C-alpha cells in the first residue's frame, strides 16, 4: 500500500489528441478490453466507431477538436487508464477532475454509471454543437494578474481556468482569441490555442442550460465509493446533485486553488490519468520545494505508452511502504 493517500486526476477538453492510448490499446489486454467495451456503448450514439476515429489515419499533430468524438474519447481513455492502474494494484483515495474530467471522476466513483456518463458527454457535445456559437480557448503562460493590468487586451474574454501561478486559460469568440494571441506574441508572452471550439465555463454555453438539466434528470445517481475533489467547487463531494454537473461545465475551474487546499492537509501521491500529463505538470509547478507530495503522469503525446506505464510503476515503488 502507499504511504500517502493517492489522488487520480482527470483532465478535460484541450488534453485530447488523435492516437492517444494507441500503444496501450495494441499491447495491454486490460486497456483494450475496456476500450472495446466503451466503444460498444459509444458507437451507436455517435454513428461511428470511436476506436476507428481515434486510431485511424489522423496523426497526433492534427487538432482533435470535433466535440462529438473528443468528449466520449476523453471519458473512455481515462476510464480505461484507471482499469490499468487498478490491475497494477493502485487504488485511489480521492478523484480530482478538471472540467470534463469531473464527469469522468463521477463515473470512476460509481456515482454515475459508465453508460449514463457516456450518454451525458455525447449529449453535451450534441447540444453545444447545435445550440451554441463557435468559440476558442487560449492557454497563456503568464500570471492571471495580466488580465487586471491590461484590461483592454482581455475585454471580450473570460478566464475559464487557473492552472498554476503562471498558467491560465481564457475563452472568447474566435476572432477575439486570434487578436489576443497576436498581441501577446508582440509582448513576448507565450500562449497556445487549445483544441476546444465551444465556450465552456462562460456564458456562451448558457443556451444549453435547460436542455442539459433535462438530460441530467434522467441519470440515476449513487453514492460515491471514492470521494471526488471538485475543481469547480473547490471541495470534496460525496453525493452528486443535478446542479453540480451543470456547474462543472459552466463555471471557471480553479485548479491551482484546489490543489493548494489539498496540499495544506498533508502529502499525497497525484497520478494524472488523463492522456497528456498536463495535470501532473501543473501539480509539479505548485509543489513547495520541501513537499513530500509527488506527481506522476501515465501517458502523454510525446512518449511511448508502455514505457510511460513502466516508469510510473518504478516511480510508485519508491512511495510504497
ABEGO torsion letter per residue (X at the ends): XBABBBBBBBBBBGABBBGBGAAAAAABAAAAAAAAAAAAAAAAAAGBBAAAAAABABBAABBBABAAAAAAAAAAAAAAAAAAAAAAGBBBABBBBBEAAAAAAAAAAGABBAAAAAAAAAAAAAAAAAABBBBBBBBBBBBAAAAAABAAAAAABBBABBABAABBBBBBBAAAAAAAAAAAAAAGBBBBBBBBABBBGBAAAAAAAAAAAAAAAABBBBBBABBBBBAAAGBBBABBBAAAAAAAAABBBBAAAAAAAAAAAEBBBBBBABAAGAAAAAAAAABBAABABBBBBABBAABBAAAAAAAAAAAAAAABX
